[in-house]
Amino acid sequence: IAIDNQEPPRRFDMTVDANGKFGFTRGIANVSLLPEGDATRMEYRAELQVGGKIASVGQRLLDMVSRTMLRSGLEALGKEVRRRLESGS
C-alpha cells in the first residue's frame, strides 16, 4: 500500500498492489478527512481489480474481499495516525 497525492490534513490517495498464491488485487482509494465536531469523518471512493484463481470464486465474494482488504488498510492507517498524534510526531 502506498500513500500519494497528500494534502494534509484533508485528503490523500492510497494505491494497493498485492499479489499472492490465489491471485492479485490492484487499485486506488481516494480518501477525504472531514472535520465533524470533535471528531473526523473519513470518506473514501475505491476502485479495485481482483484477478487470478480468486476471481473464479464469484462476484459476491470478490466484493466482500475487496471491501475487507480496503477496510483493513484504512483501519491500519487510522491506528498509525492515532499513534503519531499521541506521540506528537
Buried (B, 14 or more C-beta within 10 A) or exposed (E): BEEEEEEEEEBBBBEBEEEEEEBBBBBBBBBEBEEEEEEEEBEBEBEBEBEEEBBEEEEEEBEEBBEEBBEEBBEEBEEEBEEEEEEEE
